[in-house]
Amino acid sequence: MKQIIYLVLFVSVFSCTSKNKSDEDTSKEKPKLSIAKQHKSLVKVKPVFEKEIGDWKDFRPALEFIEKFEYVSPNEALSNALELKGLVLNLRDSIKPPIFNTPSFDARVNVLYNETLRLADLTLIPAITAKDVNLQVDKTIDAFSSVNSKINTVLSKKEFEEAIDIDVVFIGLDSTKIDSVSKKTIDLRKKKELLQIDKKNK
C-alpha cells in the first residue's frame, strides 16, 4: 500500500515539475517572439529603372510592404503575413511589362509567392518559435530580392543594347540565335536607320 502511495506521489511531483518546465519554456519563448530583429536588406530596383516598372501597378504595394519586414519582430511578421501573401498573389497574377514575360522571370515570382505562403502557414502553428519565423522572413526577403535583381538584369541588358549602334553584320552575330528582346531592339534600330536614309534621299 505504501508503495502505491509513493508511486502516486512521485508521478504527481514529476507531472508538476514537467508542467512548470513547459510553462517556463513557453514564457521564455513569448518574449523572443516580441523582439524585433534586423533581417537581410532587400535588393532594390535601381532608381534609373523606376520609370520602366511604373505601369506595373501591383509591384509598388508589394515592394513597399516587404520593406517593413527588414526590421520586424516574429509576432509582427506573423500578423502581417496574410496581407503580404495577398499582395504577392496580386503581383503574380497582374499584367506585367512585356519585357518580363519570360519563364525565368515567372519562376522567380512563383518562388516568392511560395515563400509568402510558407510564412502565412506559420500563423497556424501554435508552438512556433522565433527562430523559425525569423528564418522564413529571411527566405521571403531573399525571394523578393531575387525578383528585383532580375528586373535590374533585364533592364540593364535592354539599356546596353539600346546604346549599341553597331550593325550586327559587322560584328558577326548570328541573328537567329539572338533572344526576342535583343532582336526587337536591333530591328527597331535598323528601321530608324532606314527611315533616316529615306528622308535624306527625298
Secondary structure, DSSP 8 states (H G I E B T S, - for coil): -HHHHHHHHHHHHHHHHHHHHHHHHHHHHHHHHHS-EE--------GGGTGGGTT-TTHHHHHHHHGGGGEE-HHHHHHHHHHHHHHHHHHHHS---GGG-SHHHHHHHHHHHHHHHHHHHGGG-TT--HHHHHHHHHHHHHHHHHHHHHHHHHHHHHHHHHH--S-TTTTT--GGGS-HHHHHHHHHHHHHHHHHHHHHH-
